[in-house]
Amino acid sequence: MGENFGASTSNLGGVRATATQTALTTLVAQFAERWHSSSEPPNLSIHLPVEPALRRTVLIELIKVDMHERWQRSDDALRLADYRKQFPELGTAPLPPDLIYEEISARSCRNDVDLTEYQHDYPTQMARITESFDLSGPRTTLLADPTALDAIDTIAPGVTVDDFDLLLPLGRGAFARVFLARQRSMGRLVAVKISHDRGTEPQTLAQLDHDYIVRVFDQRQITEQHLKLMYMQYVPGGTLLGVLRLLHRTPPAERSGKLLLAAIDAATRSGGVVEPQPSAARAALERLTWPETVAWLGSRLATALDYANRHGVLHRDVKPANVLLTADGQPKLADFNISFSQHLPGANPVAYFGGSLSYMSPEQLEACHPSLATTAADLDTRSDLYALAVVLWELLTGRRPFNDGPGAGESEQSLQAMIDRRHRPVDAHLQAELPPECPAVLRDALLTCLASDPADRYSSGAELALRLELSQDRAARDLVVPPAHSLRARLRMRPIPVVIPAGMFGQVVAGLYLSAHNVRLIQLQLGSEAAGRLTHLGYVVIAISFPVATAGLLYWCRNVFLVPDGLRRGKRFDEATLARARADTLACGDRIAAVAFIGWILAIGIFLVKLLTLGPLPAGLLANLIASSLIAAAAAVVYTYFPATFFVLRWYYPGLVAAGHTYRDDSTRLHRLILRSRLYLGVAASVPLIGVPVGLMFLTPHQQHTVIGSIVALCVGGFLAFAVALATFYALQRDLEALDHIVDPHPHF
C-alpha cells in the first residue's frame, strides 16, 4: 500500500510538472504570436498568470521575448532596470544570468555593448555567464523561439532524427528531451539528448574517457528546427535518485548492497532493453553492508571527479539525479553542465544555468548571491567534493546534512541562511543518524569534505577516494581508525611507549639464555670470582651500549617518531616527508634488529678479550661459548624484529598512509617487507633446532649436565617463541595484504 501511494504521488507530481510546463510554453508562445500579429507592442502584464508559483517564471520568459522584439525594432528599447521598476516581484530574488545575457544579446543586435557596465551591476551573474555561454554566439532565449518550441514538442519515440531511431523516453526537462535511441550508422544503443540550441557545449566533455563518467560521443546541430542533438553512452540502471526513493521505503536494518541492486534491477526492467545478469561485481555488492556500499559508490565517483578536474573540467552539479548506474552497479557521472534535470526553472538564483542549491558548497552558494564578492571563478574541485559528500550523506541517512526547509534559496535572505547554515559544523543529532555500522573512517571523510573552509577539505578527488577505499576494507579501516576504547586507539600515533619495549624483548630473552648457559660454564671452569667479573663487565657493557644504541636508533628512525606525533597534534607534512616516514616505518624493525646484532657482536668480542685474560680455556669450551653467544644474538635479532615490525605496521603505518598520497614504491616496500619477514621466520625456526646441538657441542659430560637446564629452556622456549613468531608473521601478512590493497589496486600478494 505504501509503495502504491508513493508511486501515485510520484505520478501526480509528474502530471503537475507536465501541466505547468505546458502552461508556460503556451503563454510564451501566445505572447510571441501577439508581437508578430500586432503593430503595437503588446501589454506584457495581461499575459501573466495569477498563480504565484508560475507568475515569476513566466514573467522572466516574457521579458526575454519582449526585449528581443523591442530591440529588433528600436535602438532605445526597454532595459532590465525598466522592467524591475514596472514589476517589483523581479526584486524578490536575484535575476537569473540568462535573462541578463538576453539583454546583452538583444542590444548587441543593434549596437556594440560595453560589458563593463554589466560586470559592475551583475558581477556574480556575469561570472557564470562567461563560463556557461558564448557571448559572441547567437541569442539563447530558452522559450522565446517558436520554431524550437514547436519542434521539440513534436519529437517522440518512433521517429527518426538525423542518424537516430528514437525508441524510448528516458527523461525530459523544460528545454530538452532524452531518449534511448539506435544509431543507424554504428548499430548501437545510445542516449540522445535533444535540446534548444544554447550555443556550443565545452569540447572537453567529449574528451572525458573514464570508467565512471558517462561517455559523450558527439553533438550535432538540427539547423532548421534550431535544436541541438547530443548522443552519449546508454546506462540502463537508473540513477541514485531512484536508489534514494527505494531507500526511503526500506527500514534501516534491511539496507545493504542488495538494496542498490534492487533499485538497479527495477530501473533496468522498466526500460525493457537490458535484463540484469549475474556478475562478480553484483555478487560482491550483495555481501556489502549499506555504509560499505555507499563508500564503494563514493570512491568511484571521487575518482571520476579527480579525473575530470585534471582535465580542466568541474562538474558543479553533483546530485543523485546526475549519477547513472550500470546493470552491475557501477556509477557514472553525467551532466557536466549539460543537465537532464526534470524540474522547471524556478525563481532561485541558479535555476537557468545548472546547479542544485541543496547540494552546493557554501562558496558556490556565495557565488550565487548577488551581494557577495565570491564568483564562479573562485570555485575548484573541492566544491564538487563537497557536493559528493552531501550525496553520500543522503544515501547513508536518507536526508541531507543540513535542514534547509522548503523554499530555500528563493530569496536573498533564504540563500544567506543556507550559506550561514553550511558555515557551521554538521549538527550532532544529524551525525547520530548515521548507521551504527558506519565506519569511523567513512564518517570522518564525509565530515572533512563538508568543512566550510575549502582549505580544510581534501585537495583532490584522489585523496577522498583513498579514504573511501579504506572504509570498504574491513581489515584496513580498523588499522587506520582503531576501534574506540582499544589500546591502539588510546596510544595511537605514540610510537615510543610501544616500540622501545618491543625492541627490548629480544635482548632480555637472549640475556637470560646466556646467563643460564655461558656464565655457568665459566663458573665451572674458572670459578665464581671469574664469573662475577664477567657478569660485572656485562652490566657495564649494557649500561653504556643501551643508551648509545637507543640514541642512534632514535636518530635513525626519527621520522617514525616525529611524523606520527606531529600528525597526532594536527601538524601537516609535505608529500616527500610523508613518503620518507612511510619508508622508515617499514624499515624500522630491520634497523632495530641490525643495531641489536651489531651490539651483540661487539659485546661478544669484548667478552672474549676479557675471558682470555682470566685464564686458559679448553678449545672446545671456547668454541661452545662463541657458538652459544651467536645463538643468543640470533634470538635477540629475531625476537626484536617481529614485535617491533608488528607494532609499527599496525599502529603507525596506516596513519601515515591515510595522511597523504601513496605511490608504487610504497607497494614495493610492502612486498619486500613480507619477503624479509619470511627470512626472519626461518631464523626463528633455526634457533631451537640449531641451538640445542650447538649448546651441547664440544662439552664434557659433566659440563653438559651443568647446562642441561638452559638447553631444555632453549628448546622449549625456542619452539614456543617460534610459534609466537609464526602467529605474528601471519598477522603481519594479513595487515600487509590489507594495506597493499589500499596502496596499490593491483596487490602483489
Residue pairs with C-beta under 8 A, 6 or more apart in sequence:
2 249
3 249
6 245
6 249
10 245
17 342
17 343
17 344
20 53
20 54
20 344
21 174
21 344
23 49
23 54
24 54
24 57
24 58
24 61
24 143
24 174
24 344
25 143
25 149
25 153
27 47
27 49
27 58
27 61
27 62
28 58
28 61
28 62
28 65
28 143
28 144
28 149
29 146
29 149
30 47
31 42
31 44
31 47
31 62
31 65
31 66
32 65
32 69
32 144
32 146
33 146
34 42
34 47
35 41
35 42
35 65
35 66
35 69
41 66
41 69
41 70
44 59
44 62
44 63
44 66
47 58
47 62
48 55
48 58
48 59
48 62
49 55
49 58
55 89
56 89
56 90
56 92
56 93
56 347
57 344
57 345
57 346
57 347
59 87
59 89
59 90
60 90
60 96
60 99
61 142
61 143
61 144
63 80
63 83
63 99
63 102
64 99
64 102
64 141
64 142
64 143
64 144
65 141
65 144
66 78
67 77
67 78
67 102
67 103
67 106
68 102
68 105
68 106
68 139
68 141
68 144
70 77
70 78
70 106
71 77
71 106
71 107
71 109
71 110
72 106
72 109
74 110
75 110
75 111
77 106
79 103
80 95
80 99
80 100
80 103
83 90
84 90
84 91
92 347
92 410
92 411
93 347
93 348
93 349
93 410
93 411
93 412
94 124
94 125
94 349
94 368
94 369
94 370
94 412
94 415
95 122
95 125
95 370
96 125
96 345
96 349
96 350
96 351
96 352
96 353
97 122
97 125
97 126
97 128
97 129
97 132
97 133
97 352
97 353
98 129
98 133
98 140
98 141
98 142
98 352
98 353
99 352
100 118
100 122
100 125
100 126
100 129
101 129
101 133
101 135
101 140
102 139
102 140
102 141
104 113
104 115
104 118
104 129
104 135
105 138
105 139
105 140
105 141
106 139
107 113
109 139
115 126
115 135
118 126
119 126
122 370
123 373
123 375
124 367
124 368
124 369
124 370
124 372
124 374
124 375
124 376
125 370
127 367
127 375
127 376
127 377
128 350
128 353
128 367
128 376
129 135
129 353
131 376
131 377
132 337
132 353
132 354
133 140
133 198
133 199
134 199
134 200
137 199
137 200
138 197
138 199
140 198
140 199
142 174
142 175
142 196
142 198
142 345
142 352
143 149
143 174
143 175
145 196
145 226
147 225
147 226
148 196
148 197
148 225
148 226
148 227
151 222
151 225
151 226
151 227
152 175
152 176
152 177
152 194
152 195
152 196
152 225
152 227
155 161
155 166
155 177
155 179
155 194
156 166
156 169
157 166
157 167
157 168
157 169
157 179
158 166
159 166
160 166
161 192
161 194
161 222
161 229
162 220
162 222
162 229
163 183
163 184
163 185
164 179
164 181
164 182
164 183
164 184
164 190
164 192
164 229
164 231
165 181
165 182
165 184
166 179
166 180
166 181
166 192
167 179
167 180
167 181
167 182
167 189
167 273
168 179
168 180
168 271
168 272
168 273
169 177
169 178
169 179
169 180
170 178
170 179
170 180
170 191
170 340
171 177
171 178
171 340
171 342
172 178
172 342
173 339
173 340
173 341
173 342
173 343
173 344
174 344
174 345
175 195
175 196
175 198
176 193
176 194
176 195
176 196
176 340
177 193
177 194
177 195
178 191
178 192
178 193
178 194
178 340
179 191
179 192
179 194
180 189
180 190
180 191
180 192
180 234
180 271
180 273
181 189
181 190
181 191
181 192
181 231
182 188
182 189
182 190
183 189
183 190
183 231
189 234
189 273
190 217
190 231
190 232
190 233
190 234
191 214
191 231
191 232
191 233
191 234
191 235
192 229
192 230
192 231
193 229
193 230
193 231
193 232
193 338
193 340
194 222
194 227
194 228
194 229
194 230
195 227
195 228
195 230
196 226
196 227
196 228
197 221
197 222
197 226
197 227
197 228
198 228
201 219
201 228
201 230
201 337
201 338
202 313
202 336
202 337
204 311
204 312
204 313
205 216
205 313
205 336
205 338
206 216
206 217
206 218
206 219
207 311
208 215
208 216
208 307
208 308
208 311
208 313
208 336
209 215
210 303
210 304
210 307
210 308
211 300
211 304
211 330
212 300
212 301
212 303
212 304
212 330
212 331
212 332
212 333
213 304
213 307
213 308
213 332
213 333
213 334
214 232
214 233
214 235
214 324
214 332
214 333
214 334
215 232
215 233
216 230
216 232
216 233
216 338
217 231
217 232
217 233
218 230
218 231
219 228
219 229
219 230
219 231
220 228
220 229
220 230
220 231
221 227
221 228
221 229
222 228
222 229
230 338
232 334
233 332
235 324
235 325
235 326
235 332
235 334
236 267
236 268
236 271
236 273
236 274
236 326
236 327
237 263
237 264
237 267
237 268
237 324
237 325
237 326
237 327
237 329
238 263
238 264
238 266
238 267
238 268
238 324
238 325
239 267
239 320
239 321
239 322
239 323
239 324
239 325
240 297
240 320
240 321
240 323
240 325
240 331
240 391
240 395
241 320
241 321
242 263
242 266
242 267
243 259
243 260
243 263
243 264
243 320
243 325
243 395
244 320
244 394
244 395
244 398
245 263
246 259
246 262
246 263
246 266
247 255
247 259
247 395
247 398
248 398
250 259
252 290
252 435
255 290
255 435
256 286
256 288
256 289
256 290
256 293
257 284
257 285
257 286
257 287
257 288
257 289
257 290
257 292
257 293
257 296
257 329
258 285
258 286
259 290
259 293
260 285
260 293
260 297
260 325
260 329
261 276
261 282
261 285
261 286
261 329
263 325
264 276
264 325
264 326
264 327
264 329
265 276
267 325
268 274
268 275
268 276
268 327
269 275
269 276
274 327
276 282
276 327
277 327
279 328
281 328
281 329
281 330
282 328
282 329
285 293
285 296
285 328
285 329
288 296
288 472
289 435
289 437
290 396
290 435
290 437
291 396
291 434
291 435
291 437
291 438
291 439
291 442
291 471
292 439
292 471
292 472
294 392
294 395
294 396
294 442
295 392
295 439
295 442
295 468
295 469
295 471
295 472
296 468
296 472
297 323
297 329
297 331
297 392
297 395
298 388
298 392
298 464
298 468
299 464
299 465
299 468
299 469
299 472
300 330
300 331
300 465
301 318
301 323
301 331
301 333
301 388
301 391
302 385
302 388
302 461
302 462
302 464
302 465
302 468
303 461
303 462
303 465
304 331
304 332
304 333
304 461
305 315
305 318
305 333
305 381
305 384
305 385
305 388
305 461
306 381
306 460
306 461
306 462
306 465
307 461
308 314
308 315
308 333
308 336
309 380
309 381
309 384
309 460
309 461
313 336
314 336
314 379
314 380
314 381
314 383
314 384
315 322
315 333
315 335
315 336
315 337
315 384
315 387
316 337
316 354
316 355
316 364
316 379
316 383
316 384
317 335
317 336
317 337
317 339
317 354
317 355
317 356
317 359
317 387
318 333
318 359
318 384
318 387
318 388
318 391
319 356
319 358
319 359
319 387
319 391
320 391
320 394
320 395
321 340
321 341
321 342
322 333
322 334
322 335
322 339
322 340
323 331
323 332
323 333
323 334
323 391
324 331
324 332
324 333
324 334
325 331
325 332
326 332
334 340
335 341
335 354
337 354
339 354
341 354
345 351
345 352
346 410
347 410
348 357
348 409
348 410
348 415
349 368
349 369
349 370
349 409
349 415
350 357
350 368
355 364
355 368
357 365
357 368
357 404
357 408
357 409
357 415
357 418
358 390
358 400
358 402
358 404
358 408
359 387
359 390
359 391
359 400
360 368
360 383
360 386
360 387
361 379
361 382
361 383
361 386
361 387
361 422
361 454
362 419
362 422
362 423
362 452
363 374
363 378
363 379
363 383
363 454
364 376
364 379
364 383
364 386
364 387
365 409
365 415
365 418
365 419
365 422
366 372
366 374
366 419
367 374
367 375
367 376
367 378
367 379
368 409
368 415
369 412
369 415
369 416
369 419
370 412
371 412
380 454
381 460
381 461
382 454
382 457
382 458
382 459
383 454
384 461
385 449
385 457
385 458
385 461
385 464
386 449
386 450
386 454
386 457
388 449
388 464
389 401
389 445
389 446
389 449
389 450
390 400
390 401
390 450
392 446
393 400
393 401
393 446
393 450
394 400
394 401
396 434
396 435
396 438
396 446
397 430
397 433
397 434
397 435
399 430
399 433
401 426
401 430
401 446
401 450
402 418
402 421
402 422
402 426
403 421
403 427
403 430
404 417
404 418
404 421
407 414
408 414
408 415
408 417
408 418
409 415
409 418
422 452
423 452
424 452
425 447
426 447
426 450
431 443
431 447
434 443
439 471
439 477
439 481
440 477
440 481
440 484
441 467
441 470
441 471
441 477
441 480
441 481
441 658
442 467
442 468
442 471
442 477
444 467
444 481
445 458
445 464
445 467
445 468
445 471
448 456
448 457
448 458
448 467
449 457
449 458
449 464
451 457
458 464
458 467
462 661
463 661
466 658
466 661
466 662
466 742
467 658
469 741
469 742
470 476
470 477
470 480
470 658
470 742
471 477
473 738
473 741
473 742
475 734
475 735
475 737
475 738
476 654
476 738
476 739
476 741
476 742
479 650
479 654
479 735
479 738
479 739
480 654
480 655
480 657
480 658
482 488
482 489
482 492
483 489
488 650
488 651
491 497
491 498
491 651
492 568
492 651
492 655
493 564
493 565
493 567
493 568
493 651
493 652
493 655
494 564
494 565
494 568
495 560
495 561
495 564
495 565
495 648
495 651
495 652
496 561
498 647
498 651
499 560
499 588
499 592
499 644
499 647
499 648
500 550
502 640
502 643
502 644
502 646
502 647
503 553
503 592
503 596
503 640
503 643
503 644
505 639
505 640
505 643
506 593
506 596
506 635
506 636
506 637
506 638
506 639
506 640
506 641
506 643
507 596
507 636
507 640
509 635
509 636
509 639
509 717
509 721
510 600
510 632
510 633
510 635
510 636
510 639
511 632
513 628
513 631
513 632
513 635
513 710
513 713
513 714
513 717
514 628
514 629
514 632
515 535
516 707
516 709
516 710
516 713
517 628
517 695
517 707
517 710
517 711
517 714
518 625
518 628
518 629
519 531
519 534
519 535
520 531
520 706
520 707
520 710
521 621
521 624
521 625
521 699
521 703
521 706
521 707
522 530
522 531
522 534
522 611
522 625
523 530
523 531
524 702
524 703
524 706
525 617
525 618
525 621
526 614
526 615
526 617
530 614
530 615
533 610
533 614
534 607
534 610
534 611
534 614
537 606
537 607
537 610
538 603
538 607
541 603
541 606
545 599
545 602
545 603
549 595
549 596
549 599
552 595
553 591
553 592
553 595
554 561
556 591
556 595
557 584
557 588
557 591
557 592
558 584
559 577
559 580
559 581
559 584
559 585
560 581
560 584
560 585
560 588
560 648
560 652
563 573
563 577
563 578
563 581
563 656
564 581
564 652
564 655
564 656
566 573
567 573
567 655
567 656
567 659
573 581
573 659
573 660
575 660
575 661
578 656
578 659
578 660
578 661
579 660
579 663
579 665
579 666
581 656
582 653
582 656
582 657
582 662
582 666
582 669
583 665
583 666
583 669
585 648
585 649
585 652
585 653
585 656
586 648
586 649
586 653
586 669
586 670
586 673
588 644
588 645
588 648
589 640
589 641
589 642
589 644
589 645
589 648
590 641
590 645
590 676
592 640
592 641
592 644
593 637
593 638
593 640
593 641
593 644
593 680
596 633
596 636
596 637
596 640
597 633
597 636
597 637
600 629
600 632
600 633
600 636
600 637
601 633
604 626
604 629
604 630
604 633
607 629
608 626
611 617
611 622
611 625
617 625
619 698
620 697
620 698
620 699
621 698
621 699
621 703
623 697
623 698
624 694
624 695
624 697
624 698
624 699
627 694
627 695
627 697
628 691
628 694
628 695
631 687
631 690
631 691
631 694
631 695
631 714
634 683
634 686
634 687
635 687
635 691
635 718
635 721
637 680
637 683
638 680
638 683
638 684
638 687
638 725
639 684
639 721
639 725
641 680
642 677
642 680
642 684
642 724
642 725
642 728
642 729
642 732
643 728
645 673
645 677
645 732
646 728
646 731
646 732
649 673
649 732
649 735
649 736
649 739
650 731
650 735
653 739
654 739
657 666
657 739
657 742
657 743
662 742
662 743
662 744
664 744
666 743
666 744
667 740
667 743
667 744
667 747
667 748
670 736
670 739
670 740
670 743
670 748
671 740
671 748
671 749
673 732
673 736
674 732
674 733
674 736
674 749
677 729
677 732
677 733
678 729
680 725
681 725
681 726
681 729
684 721
684 722
684 725
684 726
685 722
687 714
687 718
687 721
687 722
688 714
688 715
688 717
688 718
688 719
688 722
689 718
691 714
691 715
691 718
692 711
692 714
692 715
692 718
695 707
695 710
695 711
695 714
696 704
696 707
696 711
699 707
733 749
736 749
737 747
737 749
740 747
740 748
740 749
741 747
